[in-house]
């Protein structure tokens, strides 16, 4: 259902928490970020055995894992700055891996290349939004919810890249 109606699961969970009168005690955005950093589903697994595809999957999982640590590290400035450096490096490595996958797609499948290029551009846009959110956070450290939300969007974009590769290349 989530694939058809993005956000459905989030809305359902929010509704259940509200109905159970615990929504004020559970930070849904933070919880989803933590879960996004550890969850890996069959839906996101790329069945290709070539090193390029395995590397892409590993890079995506690494980035999501680092993003999932944000809630634990955001309150320790020094540790959070190190995490931000890790995220930036991981984004660069993931983009390199996506580029390598794109070069492996045969020229006869230009539609697949174009779709993956679009996903990559979208990912870059969300990476820049994440960067801007971090800048805002350091001006006003009460903005941690925005950081959590932006990191969740980045995890979602990472998952979309994996889904697109699986759909177009497998």
C-alpha positions in Angstrom: 0.0 0.0 0.0 2.9 2.4 0.8 4.2 2.1 -2.8 0.8 3.2 -4.1 0.1 5.9 -1.5 3.4 7.2 -0.1 3.0 8.3 3.5 0.0 6.0 4.2 2.0 4.0 6.8 3.1 7.1 8.6 -0.4 8.5 8.7 -1.7 5.2 10.0 0.9 5.0 12.7 0.3 8.6 13.7 -3.5 7.9 13.9 -3.0 4.8 16.0 -0.7 6.7 18.4 -3.2 9.5 18.7 -6.0 7.1 19.3 -4.0 5.4 22.0 -3.3 8.8 23.5 0.5 8.3 23.3 1.3 10.5 20.4 2.7 13.2 22.7 5.2 10.7 24.2 6.5 9.2 21.0 8.4 11.2 18.4 7.3 9.5 15.2 9.7 11.3 13.0 12.7 10.3 15.2 11.5 6.7 15.5 11.1 6.4 11.8 14.6 7.8 11.3 16.0 5.2 13.7 14.1 2.4 12.0 15.1 3.7 8.5 18.7 3.3 9.5 18.5 -0.3 10.4 15.8 -1.8 8.2 16.6 -3.5 4.9 13.8 -5.3 3.1 13.7 -7.8 0.3 11.9 -5.0 -1.7 15.2 -3.1 -1.7 17.5 -6.0 -2.3 19.1 -6.0 -5.7 19.5 -9.6 -6.9 22.4 -8.8 -9.4 25.7 -10.4 -8.4 28.0 -8.0 -10.2 30.3 -6.0 -7.9 28.9 -2.7 -9.1 25.4 -3.6 -7.9 26.6 -5.1 -4.6 28.6 -1.9 -4.0 25.6 0.3 -4.7 23.5 -1.7 -2.2 26.3 -1.6 0.5 26.7 2.2 0.0 23.0 2.8 0.3 22.8 0.7 3.5 25.8 2.5 4.9 24.3 5.9 4.3 21.0 4.9 5.8 22.7 3.5 8.9 24.7 6.7 9.4 21.5 8.8 9.0 19.7 6.5 11.5 22.3 7.5 14.2 21.4 11.2 14.0 18.9 11.0 16.9 21.5 9.6 19.2 24.2 12.1 18.2 22.5 15.4 17.5 22.8 16.6 21.1 26.6 16.1 21.2 27.9 18.8 18.9 31.3 17.3 18.4 30.0 13.8 17.7 27.2 15.2 15.5 29.8 17.2 13.4 31.7 13.9 12.8 28.5 12.2 11.8 27.8 15.0 9.3 31.2 14.5 7.8 30.4 10.8 7.5 27.1 11.5 5.9 28.7 13.9 3.3 31.3 11.3 2.5 28.7 8.5 2.3 26.6 10.6 -0.1 29.6 11.1 -2.4 30.4 7.4 -2.4 26.7 6.5 -3.1 26.6 8.9 -6.0 29.8 7.4 -7.4 28.2 4.0 -7.1 25.0 5.2 -8.9 27.2 6.6 -11.7 29.0 3.3 -12.1 25.7 1.4 -12.3 24.5 3.9 -14.9 27.6 3.3 -17.0 26.9 -0.5 -16.9 23.4 -0.1 -18.3 23.5 -1.0 -22.0 23.0 1.9 -24.5 20.0 0.0 -25.8 18.3 0.6 -22.5 18.5 4.4 -22.6 15.1 4.7 -21.0 16.4 2.9 -17.9 19.5 5.2 -17.8 17.4 8.3 -18.0 15.1 7.1 -15.2 18.1 6.4 -13.0 19.6 9.7 -13.9 16.4 11.4 -12.8 16.4 9.5 -9.5 20.0 10.6 -9.0 19.1 14.3 -9.6 16.2 14.0 -7.1 18.6 12.5 -4.6 21.0 15.4 -5.1 18.2 17.9 -4.5 17.3 16.2 -1.3 20.9 16.1 -0.2 21.1 19.8 -0.7 17.9 20.3 1.3 19.4 18.2 4.0 22.6 20.4 4.0 20.5 23.5 4.2 18.5 22.1 7.1 21.7 21.4 8.9 22.8 25.0 8.4 19.5 26.2 9.8 19.9 23.8 12.7 23.2 25.2 13.7 21.7 28.7 13.7 18.8 27.5 15.9 19.4 24.2 17.7 15.7 23.8 18.4 15.3 22.7 14.8 16.1 19.0 15.4 12.7 17.9 14.2 13.5 19.4 10.8 16.8 17.6 10.7 15.0 14.3 11.5 12.5 15.0 8.8 15.1 15.9 6.2 17.1 12.8 7.0 14.0 10.7 6.6 13.5 12.2 3.2 17.1 11.3 2.3 16.6 7.7 3.4 13.4 7.6 1.3 15.4 8.9 -1.8 18.1 6.3 -1.1 15.4 3.6 -1.1 13.9 5.0 -4.3 17.3 4.7 -6.0 17.5 1.0 -4.9 14.0 0.3 -6.1 14.6 2.0 -9.4 17.8 0.0 -10.0 16.0 -3.2 -9.1 13.1 -2.4 -11.4 15.2 -1.1 -14.3 18.2 -3.4 -14.2 16.9 -6.8 -12.8 
